[in-house]
Amino acid sequence: MKVSKLAFGVLAGLAMVSTAQAAQQESFEFHGYFRAGYLVSAANDFKRANFAGQKETLGRLGLEMDNDYKANLISNWDFDDGRNFKIHFGIGAKGAEAALTSSADGVDAGINDAFVEFNGVSPSGTFWAGRREYGKEGNYIFMTDFFYTDMSGMGIGLNGIEMGTSLVDIAYIASDRVDEDIDRWAESPAEVGNNETNLNNIMHALHLGSTFGDFKASALLKAMPDNWDREGREWAELGYDLTLTYSMYDFFGFGNGFSNIIVQGGQGLGAGNLLGGTITAYNAYAPGSLAQGQHNDWGDAGEATYLLTQLEEEDVSGRVLLWGAYKFDNGINLFPSLQGQYNYMAEGDNRLESDYNYWMSAMTRATMPVSQHFYMQGEIGYVYNNWGGESWTQSKLTVAPTFILPTSYGIAPEIRLLASYLPESWTNEEFDESQGKLVPSDDFILGFQVDVWW
């Protein structure tokens, strides 16, 4: 009881001092994003379309089989002397059914963000701590929904520190898997072929980023003690990666528009699908190493989040992305993206008896205004994959008549009608007599989608 009274007294005293120094004012913000729609597949008798291709390489229009819902509340507390703190609380869709159901019934939701920011308690910058989607804002290709850095997790840091003409970010981030099937407290001895210990350990990450005008650099140092798998095998415990970004205010030196050049490299826990990221579901399924991602033919051992940290300390990856916009005088716009990643796998990480794999993709979105509230848009995409000399390709063509109501604040809700053709769909296979095996066949996908952020 004495301790409680003492704590209350300290808090009351601090509040009185703070109130005496400056008045307080509270305000609220409400931000969010959602996309919701439904796609059907001709190959599936116009029932629900499955994931027929990867949107991050081919373009997102007409390939987003999942829906997404996010809402963020911010409570701002401003002081007359310039100090400020913000309370961020965000919720979003949770689980496969929340993303795939077409029912109007309620869907599962979870907490995405829960962090606090302090301004004015340090000479410069914003001090923050909590659960946060970190490193995604600005590091994003909107045509492909590709976050080439995703460093989300439970963290603490200082952003926007002024150092000369540059701004510096520093943060510590902890991440692990959200998997109720794993006992994170298991202590049984590791057995080869039957291990339940250390399957969901914390990955420690130290982030250091800096902005120099139009040039940005971001580095991650990572450590994951006792990084084991179910077979009792130990994978990399250390790693690092580096992301360099250069932004231009024209289309690669030609014409009206903008462009970006991103170069990334990493080793160990900074390679493969962890290049530029921490342990998140997005990084598990996004483009990376062909030895990671989802492999249904591997059974339980091929689940994407399980494979995410299975990297040797000698594994090395490099990624290059070029994207931007070219704007014609008649209002037509082109938004192209060229992407590729090369992965060297150490001797022990050669599931298909190969020490390398790589992929390259090219896509572009075209938009043509028709009226104030209607425009035509479409995408064409192509990806080439190679795993130790074995190669395969995929392509996509989408047409999307779009209704829009733009505002002066940049918010512009869209309702899209979607029609996509895939010559080699992931979800439609036919037997090829010349090859003597099942090969991907074509599919036609139809649907609609609403997309809005605010």
N, C-alpha and C positions, 0 to 999 in steps of 0.2 A: 504494500500500500504506500509506503514511504517513497519507493522508487517511482510509482505511478504519479504521485503528487509532485515529485521533483521534475519528472519529464514534462508534466503539464505546465509547471511553472516556467520551464525553459522555453517551451513553445509559445506560451503566452507572452513572455518577455520579448522573444524575437519578433513576434507579430506586432507588438506595440512599437518596438524600435523601427520596424519596417514601415508601419503605417505613419509614424511620425516623419519619416524621411520623405515619403512620396505617396500621393494618392494612388488608388488602384482602380482599374476599369476592366471589366470582363466583356468579351465578345465571343461569338461562336461562328464556326465555319462548318459547312457540310459539303464534302466532296465525294465523288464516287465514279464508278465506271460499271457498265454492264453491256454484255452482248447476249442476245437471246434469239434463237432461231431453230430451224428444223430442216434437215437435209435428208432426201430419199435417194436410193440407188436403183438404177435400172437393172443392174446385175442381181440385185436382191429383191426383184419383183416389186420395186418401188416401196419397199419397207425401209426402215431406218438405215441410213448409210453409216458404215463403220469408218474407222480411220483409214482412208484410202491412200494417203500420201502425207509427207511431212511438210507442213506449211512454212517452216522456217527456211526451207530450201526452194520450194516451188511457188511460194506466195500464199497468203492466208485466205483470199477470197474463194469461197466455195469449197474449202477444205477444213473449216473449223467445225468439226462434228460436236465439239463440246461447247457448253455455254459457260459464262463467267459472270459473277456478281460480286461487286465490292462497294462498300460504303465506309467513309472515313469522317469521323467527327473530331473537331479541333476546338479546344477551349483556350482562348487567348487571354492572358492576364498582363496588362500593360501598366507600367508605372510612369509617373510624370518625369522621372529623371532618366528615362530611356531604357531601364531594365524591362525584361519581358520573360515570361515562361509560357510554354505551350504544352498542353496535354493532348496527345494523339491517341485515338482509339479507333481501330478499323476492324470490320468484319467482312468475311467473304464466303463464297460457296465452299463446301467441304464434301469430299468423297465423289466417287464416280457417278452415283445416281443424281447428286445435286447438279452435276454438269450435263447429264444426258437426258434426264426426264423431261417429257413434254407436258406433264400434268400441271394444272394450276394449283395443286396442293403444295403446301409448304415444303421446302427442301432444307437439308442440313446446312448449317453455317458454323464457321469457326472464327477465331480471333487471328487476324493477320498482323495488326500493329497494336502495340501498347507501349508507348515510350513518351518521355518528357524531354523538352528542350529548354535550356537556360540561355538567355542572352544578357550580357552585362555583368556576369560574374567572373569573366576572364578578360584580359586586355583586348582580345579580339576573338572572333569565332563564336560558334554555338556549341555549348556543352550538352550532350544528350546521353541517355541510357534507357535500355528496355528492349523489348521484342520489336524488331523493325525489318521491313523490306528495304534492304540497304544496297546501294550501288546499282539500282535498276534505272532510276530516273535519269534521262538524258542518254543512257547507253543502250539504245533501242532502235531497231529498224522497224518502222510501223507497218510497212507493206508485208513483212514476213512474221511479225510478232516475235522477233528474235532479240532477246535480251542477251547481248554478248558478255555482259558481266551481271552476275546475280550473287551478291555477297550477304544475303539475308541471314538473320539469326538473332540470338540474344547478345546484345553488345553494349559497349560504352565507348564514347569517343568525343572528339572535338573537331568540328567542321568549319571551314572557312577561316583558318588562322592566317592573318596577314603577315607575309614575310616579303618585304620589298614590294615588287610588282606582282607577286604570285600569291595564290591562295592555296593553303595546305590543309588536307584532311588526314586525321589519324584516328584509328579505331581498333579495338579488340572485339572480335566476334566469335561466339561459340555456336556450333551447329551440330545437330544429330538428326536421326530419322524419326518420323512419327509413325511407328509401327507397333500396334498392340500385340502382334504375334511374337514379338521378340521380348524376352525377359532381360531388361537392361541390368538387373542385379544378379544374374546368374554367376555362380562362382565355381561350378564344377570344372575339374581339370579338362583341358582341351584334348579331344580325341580325334585322331585323323579319321575323317569321314563322318563324324558325329559330334560336332562341336556346337555348344550353345552359349559359350562364354565370349564376352567382348564383341558381340555382334552389333552393338549400337553405342559405341564410345563417342565421346565428345571430340570434335575437330576444333582445335584452337587456331585462330587466324588473326594475324596482325595486318591491318590495311594501312598503307601510306599512299596518299594521292596528292597531286599538285597540278595547278592550272597556270599556264603561262600564256595569257592571251588566247590565241586560237589552238594552242597545243595543250594536251592533257596527258598526264602519266599516272598510272595506277599500278601499285605492286601489292601482292599478297604473299605473306610467309605463313606456312601452315604446318601443324604438327598434330598427329593423331596416334597417341600411345596404344600399343597392342591392337593394331588394325587387323583383325582376324576375319576369316569367313567360316561357313558351316563345315568345311572340310578340315578345319584346324590349321589352315595355311595363313601365314603372316604376310601382309602386303606392306606397301610403303608407309612409313611413319612420318616422313617429312616431305616437304615440297614447296614450290614457289611458282608464281607466274607474274608476268608483266604485260600491261596493256598500254599502248601508245595510240593516241587519237589526234588527228589533225583535221580541223574544219575549215572549209573555204566558202566564200560568199558568191561563188559562181560555179558552173558545172565543170569541175576539173580544169579550170582555166579557160573554158569556152562558153560563151552564151550566158543567158540569164538563168539563174537558179541557185542551187547550193550543192555541196558535196562533202563527203567525209571519207577519210582513209584511216582504217583501224588495223593495227598490227599487234598480234598477241603471241606470246610464247610462254611455255611452262615446262617444269620437270617434276617427276614424282607425283605428289598430291596436287600439283598444278597442271598436270597433263590431262589428256582425254576429255571426258565430260566435266571435269573439275577445272578446266582452263578458264580462269576469270571468275571462279565461284566457290561457294561453300556447299554444304550438304542441303540441297533443296530438291523438291519434286520436279521443279522446272528444269534444273540442271540435269537431272537424271534422264529426262526424255528429250531434251534439246539436242541439236546436232553436236557431235563431238567425235569420239572414237567409234568406229564400226564394231569394235569389240565390246562396247558398252551399249547403253540404250536398252530397249526392250527386245528380247529374243525369246519368243514364245516356243520355239522348237527346242529350247534348252530346259524346259520345265521350270520348276521353282528357282533353279540356279540362273535363269535368264531374266529375272525381274529387274527392271531398270534401277530402282532405288538400291537394291542389293548389290548390283554391279558397280555403282557409282564410285566407291572408294577402292575398288580392286585394281590398283595400279602398282607397278614396280617403281622403286626409287630411281631407276635408270630410264624409265619411260619419258619420252620427250614429245611435245606437241607444238605445232605452230599454226596460226590461223591468220588469214588476211580477209578483210571485208572492205569493199568499195561500194558506196551507195550515195544517192543524192536525187536531185530533181532537175530536169531541163524544162523550162517554161517558154512556150511559143507565144508570139504576139497575138495570135488568134484565140488564146485561152486554153488551148490543148496543153496538157502537161504529161511528161513521162517521168516515172520514178523507177529507175533501174537499181539492181543490186547484184554485185558479183561477190561470191563467197567461196572459201575453200579452207580445208584443214588437213594437215598431214600429221600422222601419229606414228612414232617409232615405238615398238613394244620390245621390252627386254626379253632375253632368251626364255625366261620362265613364264612370260605372259603371251604365249603364242597358241591360242585356242584352235587356230586352223593351220598350225605349222607354218606361220608366217610372222615376220618381225616388223611388218608395216601395214598400214591401211590409210587411205585418204579419200576425200570427196571434194568435188567442185560443183558449184551451182551458179546459174544465171537466171534472173527473172526481171520482169519489168511490169509495172502497172501504168496504164494509160487512162487519162480522164479527159472527157470532152463535155463542156457545159452546153446544155440545151436551153434551159430557162433558169429563172431565179431559184426554182425549187426542184429542178430535175437535171441530172447529168448522167451520161453513160460512162461506165468504167469497166475495165477488164484487165486480166493478167495472163501472162504466158511465162512458164517456168520450165527449167530443165536441170537435172542433177545427174552427175556421173559419179559412181562409187567404184573403188578398187580395193580389194583386200588380198594382198599377196599375189596379184596378177589375175585374180578372178574378179570380173567387173560386171556391173549391171547399171542400167539407167532408168530414169523415169521422167515424164513430162506432164504438163497440165496446161489447159486452155480454159479460161473462165470469162464469161460475159455477165455483167452485173448492172442492169438499170437501177439507178439509185435516186430516191427522193430525199431531199435535204431541206432543213430550215435553219440557215446560219444566223448567228447573232454577232453583235459588235464585240462580245467578250471572248470570241473564239469557240464557244460552245456551239456545236452543229450536229444535232441528232440526225442519224441516217436510217432509212428503211431500204434494204437492198433486196432485189430479186436476183437469184443466183442460178447459173447454169454452167456446169464444168464438164469437160471431157478429159479423161485420163486414158491414154493408150495402154498403160501398164499399171493397173490398179493393184495395190497391196491385197485387196480383199476379193479379187476375182481371178481365179486360176483355171486354165484349161490344159488338157493333156496334149503335148506336142509330140507327134509320132516321130518326127525327124530327130528330136533330142531325147525321146524316150522318158520324158518327165513332165510334171506340171510346171507351167510357166505363167507369169502374170498376163492377164488379158485385159481388154478395155472395159471401161465403165462410164456411164453418163449419170451425173448427179444434179438434182434439182432441189431448190429450196428458197428460203428467205431468211433474213436476219435483220435485227435492229441493233444499232451500235451507238452508244452515247457516253460521253464523259462530261463531268461538270465540276 
